[in-house]
Amino acid sequence: MMDTLIELVQGPCKLNQKRLVESKIIDCCRDLIQQGQQSSVELEQRGFNTDQKLEFHEALKSMAIKLLLSIIDGSVNIDIYKQIADSLDDFLIL
């Protein structure tokens, strides 16, 4: 799903970038970067071991960052930059 969203905004496609920002995707990416994980018990029930859980979390974080970078790629919309900066607390979590 993340790959699809990234592809939809790359190019850049300004209309898709704007729509994603309006749909609160920035907040979702922030949450993935900050927490980036489901419950350990939930992942264990799905068959993930410790190394796989860490790899899964890192992949989610990486994809969230890539999506954010794709959203701002080629964009000159100051509002998008401001929304991302506000949501990420001036990029401190990155």
CYANA upper distance limits for C-alpha pairs under 8 A (distance plus 0.5 A):
  1 MET  CA      5 LEU  CA      6.87
  2 MET  CA      6 ILE  CA      6.65
  2 MET  CA     63 MET  CA      6.91
  2 MET  CA     64 ALA  CA      7.97
  2 MET  CA     67 LEU  CA      7.83
  3 ASP  CA      7 GLU  CA      6.66
  3 ASP  CA     63 MET  CA      8.03
  4 THR  CA      8 LEU  CA      6.65
  5 LEU  CA      9 VAL  CA      7.07
  5 LEU  CA     67 LEU  CA      7.66
  6 ILE  CA     10 GLN  CA      6.66
  6 ILE  CA     66 LYS  CA      7.79
  6 ILE  CA     67 LEU  CA      5.67
  6 ILE  CA     70 SER  CA      6.77
  6 ILE  CA     71 ILE  CA      8.48
  8 LEU  CA     13 CYS  CA      7.63
  8 LEU  CA     16 ASN  CA      7.07
  9 VAL  CA     13 CYS  CA      5.50
  9 VAL  CA     14 LYS  CA      7.62
  9 VAL  CA     16 ASN  CA      5.97
  9 VAL  CA     17 GLN  CA      5.88
  9 VAL  CA     70 SER  CA      6.71
  9 VAL  CA     71 ILE  CA      6.61
 10 GLN  CA     70 SER  CA      6.20
 10 GLN  CA     71 ILE  CA      7.94
 10 GLN  CA     73 ASP  CA      7.95
 12 PRO  CA     17 GLN  CA      8.37
 12 PRO  CA     70 SER  CA      8.06
 12 PRO  CA     71 ILE  CA      8.37
 12 PRO  CA     73 ASP  CA      6.92
 12 PRO  CA     74 GLY  CA      6.42
 12 PRO  CA     75 SER  CA      7.96
 13 CYS  CA     17 GLN  CA      6.71
 14 LYS  CA     18 LYS  CA      6.60
 14 LYS  CA     75 SER  CA      7.25
 15 LEU  CA     19 ARG  CA      6.72
 16 ASN  CA     20 LEU  CA      6.62
 17 GLN  CA     21 VAL  CA      6.80
 17 GLN  CA     71 ILE  CA      5.73
 17 GLN  CA     72 ILE  CA      8.27
 18 LYS  CA     22 GLU  CA      6.70
 18 LYS  CA     80 ILE  CA      8.01
 19 ARG  CA     23 SER  CA      6.71
 20 LEU  CA     24 LYS  CA      7.24
 20 LEU  CA     25 ILE  CA      6.22
 20 LEU  CA     26 ILE  CA      8.49
 21 VAL  CA     25 ILE  CA      6.23
 21 VAL  CA     26 ILE  CA      6.77
 21 VAL  CA     80 ILE  CA      7.48
 21 VAL  CA     83 GLN  CA      8.46
 24 LYS  CA     28 CYS  CA      7.25
 25 ILE  CA     29 CYS  CA      6.63
 26 ILE  CA     30 ARG  CA      6.60
 26 ILE  CA     68 LEU  CA      7.63
 26 ILE  CA     83 GLN  CA      8.35
 26 ILE  CA     84 ILE  CA      6.77
 26 ILE  CA     87 SER  CA      7.30
 27 ASP  CA     31 ASP  CA      6.71
 27 ASP  CA     87 SER  CA      6.78
 28 CYS  CA     32 LEU  CA      6.78
 29 CYS  CA     33 ILE  CA      6.63
 29 CYS  CA     61 LYS  CA      8.43
 29 CYS  CA     64 ALA  CA      5.49
 29 CYS  CA     65 ILE  CA      7.74
 29 CYS  CA     67 LEU  CA      8.45
 29 CYS  CA     68 LEU  CA      7.94
 30 ARG  CA     34 GLN  CA      6.54
 30 ARG  CA     64 ALA  CA      8.21
 30 ARG  CA     87 SER  CA      7.59
 30 ARG  CA     88 LEU  CA      6.72
 31 ASP  CA     35 GLN  CA      6.26
 31 ASP  CA     36 GLY  CA      7.19
 32 LEU  CA     36 GLY  CA      4.45
 32 LEU  CA     37 GLN  CA      7.54
 32 LEU  CA     60 LEU  CA      7.09
 32 LEU  CA     61 LYS  CA      6.37
 32 LEU  CA     64 ALA  CA      7.18
 33 ILE  CA     60 LEU  CA      8.06
 33 ILE  CA     61 LYS  CA      5.31
 33 ILE  CA     64 ALA  CA      7.22
 33 ILE  CA     65 ILE  CA      8.05
 33 ILE  CA     93 ILE  CA      7.99
 33 ILE  CA     94 LEU  CA      8.23
 34 GLN  CA     93 ILE  CA      7.31
 36 GLY  CA     57 HIS  CA      5.75
 36 GLY  CA     58 GLU  CA      7.96
 36 GLY  CA     60 LEU  CA      6.70
 36 GLY  CA     61 LYS  CA      6.45
 37 GLN  CA     56 PHE  CA      8.49
 37 GLN  CA     57 HIS  CA      6.01
 38 GLN  CA     42 GLU  CA      7.32
 38 GLN  CA     43 LEU  CA      7.30
 39 SER  CA     43 LEU  CA      6.86
 40 SER  CA     44 GLU  CA      6.60
 40 SER  CA     53 LYS  CA      8.28
 41 VAL  CA     45 GLN  CA      6.67
 42 GLU  CA     46 ARG  CA      7.03
 43 LEU  CA     47 GLY  CA      7.05
 43 LEU  CA     48 PHE  CA      5.98
 43 LEU  CA     53 LYS  CA      7.55
 44 GLU  CA     48 PHE  CA      5.43
 44 GLU  CA     49 ASN  CA      6.86
 48 PHE  CA     52 GLN  CA      6.00
 48 PHE  CA     53 LYS  CA      6.31
 49 ASN  CA     53 LYS  CA      6.59
 50 THR  CA     54 LEU  CA      6.91
 51 ASP  CA     55 GLU  CA      6.71
 52 GLN  CA     56 PHE  CA      6.48
 53 LYS  CA     57 HIS  CA      6.71
 54 LEU  CA     58 GLU  CA      6.70
 55 GLU  CA     59 ALA  CA      6.58
 56 PHE  CA     60 LEU  CA      6.76
 57 HIS  CA     61 LYS  CA      6.78
 58 GLU  CA     62 SER  CA      6.57
 59 ALA  CA     63 MET  CA      6.61
 60 LEU  CA     64 ALA  CA      6.64
 61 LYS  CA     65 ILE  CA      6.74
 62 SER  CA     66 LYS  CA      6.64
 63 MET  CA     67 LEU  CA      6.58
 64 ALA  CA     68 LEU  CA      6.81
 65 ILE  CA     69 LEU  CA      6.67
 66 LYS  CA     70 SER  CA      6.59
 67 LEU  CA     71 ILE  CA      6.71
 68 LEU  CA     72 ILE  CA      7.02
 69 LEU  CA     73 ASP  CA      6.44
 71 ILE  CA     75 SER  CA      7.88
 72 ILE  CA     76 VAL  CA      8.44
 72 ILE  CA     80 ILE  CA      7.76
 72 ILE  CA     81 TYR  CA      7.49
 77 ASN  CA     81 TYR  CA      7.33
 78 ILE  CA     82 LYS  CA      6.61
 79 ASP  CA     83 GLN  CA      6.58
 80 ILE  CA     84 ILE  CA      6.70
 81 TYR  CA     85 ALA  CA      6.58
 82 LYS  CA     86 ASP  CA      6.44
 83 GLN  CA     87 SER  CA      6.52
 84 ILE  CA     88 LEU  CA      6.50
 84 ILE  CA     90 ASP  CA      8.49
 85 ALA  CA     89 ASP  CA      6.32
 85 ALA  CA     90 ASP  CA      5.01
 85 ALA  CA     91 PHE  CA      6.49
 86 ASP  CA     90 ASP  CA      6.53
 88 LEU  CA     92 LEU  CA      7.18
 88 LEU  CA     93 ILE  CA      6.92
 88 LEU  CA     94 LEU  CA      8.40
 89 ASP  CA     93 ILE  CA      7.83
